[in-house]
């Protein structure tokens, strides 16, 4: 499907970019309904008024270390805490 999400990028400024199969890149906002669990992360996005894509990510997609790092970064961002250097 041309609107399927191929990749999600969270840049250093905290913005999300969703790359679609068609080649289009959309700015997105992470919704409060995003779920961070030990074995699974469900990223719920808002792209404008009508688009609400969701990405379900597990260890099989990101690997153990990648999933751990994403969970940590999401939790730190949720509580607006900067990690120690």
ZAFILO-811299 format. One record per residue (C-alpha): residue in one letter; x, y, z. Coordinates in nm, 3 decimals, padded with zeros to 5 digits. Layout:
N
{res->A; x->X; y->Y; z->Z}
...
//
This chain:
85
{res->X; x->00.000; y->00.000; z->00.000}
{res->X; x->00.146; y->00.340; z->-00.092}
{res->X; x->00.048; y->00.496; z->00.243}
{res->X; x->00.200; y->00.215; z->00.452}
{res->X; x->00.471; y->00.332; z->00.691}
{res->X; x->00.816; y->00.202; z->00.594}
{res->X; x->01.013; y->00.390; z->00.857}
{res->X; x->00.961; y->00.627; z->01.150}
{res->X; x->01.237; y->00.872; z->01.241}
{res->X; x->01.258; y->01.058; z->01.572}
{res->X; x->01.507; y->01.340; z->01.520}
{res->X; x->01.728; y->01.517; z->01.775}
{res->X; x->01.477; y->01.802; z->01.807}
{res->X; x->01.205; y->01.557; z->01.914}
{res->X; x->01.009; y->01.565; z->01.586}
{res->X; x->00.872; y->01.249; z->01.426}
{res->X; x->00.887; y->01.183; z->01.050}
{res->X; x->00.696; y->00.897; z->00.890}
{res->X; x->00.830; y->00.763; z->00.559}
{res->X; x->00.559; y->00.604; z->00.345}
{res->X; x->00.604; y->00.329; z->00.086}
{res->X; x->00.515; y->00.585; z->-00.184}
{res->X; x->00.824; y->00.790; z->-00.089}
{res->X; x->00.626; y->01.064; z->00.083}
{res->X; x->00.753; y->01.186; z->00.419}
{res->X; x->00.498; y->01.319; z->00.670}
{res->X; x->00.552; y->01.513; z->00.990}
{res->X; x->00.377; y->01.337; z->01.277}
{res->X; x->00.296; y->01.391; z->01.641}
{res->X; x->00.317; y->01.106; z->01.890}
{res->X; x->-00.021; y->01.062; z->02.061}
{res->X; x->-00.072; y->01.015; z->02.434}
{res->X; x->-00.227; y->00.675; z->02.357}
{res->X; x->00.119; y->00.537; z->02.272}
{res->X; x->00.188; y->00.226; z->02.481}
{res->X; x->00.532; y->00.134; z->02.617}
{res->X; x->00.554; y->-00.221; z->02.755}
{res->X; x->00.854; y->-00.444; z->02.833}
{res->X; x->00.817; y->-00.662; z->02.521}
{res->X; x->00.629; y->-00.428; z->02.290}
{res->X; x->00.598; y->-00.060; z->02.193}
{res->X; x->00.286; y->00.067; z->02.018}
{res->X; x->00.351; y->00.407; z->01.859}
{res->X; x->00.027; y->00.590; z->01.792}
{res->X; x->00.071; y->00.894; z->01.565}
{res->X; x->-00.135; y->01.189; z->01.447}
{res->X; x->-00.068; y->01.326; z->01.098}
{res->X; x->-00.313; y->01.605; z->01.038}
{res->X; x->-00.684; y->01.576; z->01.100}
{res->X; x->-00.760; y->01.234; z->00.947}
{res->X; x->-00.442; y->01.026; z->00.954}
{res->X; x->-00.376; y->00.820; z->01.268}
{res->X; x->-00.113; y->00.560; z->01.177}
{res->X; x->00.007; y->00.310; z->01.437}
{res->X; x->00.333; y->00.116; z->01.447}
{res->X; x->00.368; y->-00.197; z->01.661}
{res->X; x->00.732; y->-00.269; z->01.739}
{res->X; x->00.876; y->-00.568; z->01.918}
{res->X; x->01.213; y->-00.728; z->01.966}
{res->X; x->01.176; y->-00.907; z->01.632}
{res->X; x->01.176; y->-00.567; z->01.455}
{res->X; x->01.426; y->-00.364; z->01.660}
{res->X; x->01.633; y->-00.628; z->01.836}
{res->X; x->01.661; y->-00.642; z->02.214}
{res->X; x->01.895; y->-00.346; z->02.254}
{res->X; x->01.707; y->-00.129; z->02.003}
{res->X; x->01.375; y->-00.193; z->02.178}
{res->X; x->01.528; y->-00.118; z->02.519}
{res->X; x->01.673; y->00.211; z->02.393}
{res->X; x->01.344; y->00.316; z->02.233}
{res->X; x->01.149; y->00.236; z->02.551}
{res->X; x->01.399; y->00.434; z->02.759}
{res->X; x->01.390; y->00.737; z->02.526}
{res->X; x->01.009; y->00.735; z->02.511}
{res->X; x->00.977; y->00.716; z->02.889}
{res->X; x->01.231; y->00.995; z->02.940}
{res->X; x->01.052; y->01.212; z->02.685}
{res->X; x->00.713; y->01.143; z->02.845}
{res->X; x->00.838; y->01.271; z->03.180}
{res->X; x->01.054; y->01.542; z->03.018}
{res->X; x->01.370; y->01.415; z->03.186}
{res->X; x->01.712; y->01.451; z->03.028}
{res->X; x->01.942; y->01.150; z->03.068}
{res->X; x->02.266; y->01.193; z->03.259}
{res->X; x->02.572; y->01.236; z->03.030}
//
